[in-house]
Structure formats: structure tokens, C-alpha cells
Amino acid sequence: MDSATILDELLSLLQAQNIPIRRVSLGGEGGGLCKVRGQDVFFVDTQADSADTVAKCAESLAKVMDIEKVYIRPEIREILEKYRGGT
């Protein structure tokens, strides 16, 4: 599974948690989760490569989602578990 496909799956999981996704140019850092007017929003840095954004997205999901209560494809679950452990 390539990083673009993984990113799409992770972004879909964020949206399923009612977290809006915004795609903006942020200088290549990968974006991340932040609160805007009291609501979580995930920013995708359009200048970052997919692998960096995958990492930021997985870190964010590990904070806002209980992955034990939802079916997640095994490849995606493995990535989330890596970031849930703080590594």
C-alpha cells in the first residue's frame, strides 16, 4: 500500500470522527491537528510529502480515536498502533 493510499484512509478515519480536513500550504511540515474556535481541525500541508502527512495524521488519530472499537484495515491499524504507543 503506498503512502498516498494510506493517507486517504487515515483522512477518511479523521472525517468519520467529525474532524474537518483543510488542505493548505504550510511550508512542507505536514500539517496537523489543532483547535479552531473550539473544534478540532486537521490541516494537510499541500507542500509536504505524503509520508510526512501520514505521520501527522496517524499521530492525530491516535489522540482522538479509540481504534479498538472500530474496524480498521490491518495495514492501517498497524500504523495507528505505532503512533498510539508514542513512537
Buried (B, 14 or more C-beta within 10 A) or exposed (E): EEBEEBBEBBBEBBEEBEBEBEEEEBEEEBBBBEEEEEEBBBBBBEEBEBEBBBBBBBBBBBEBBEBEEEEBEEEBBEBBBBBBEEE
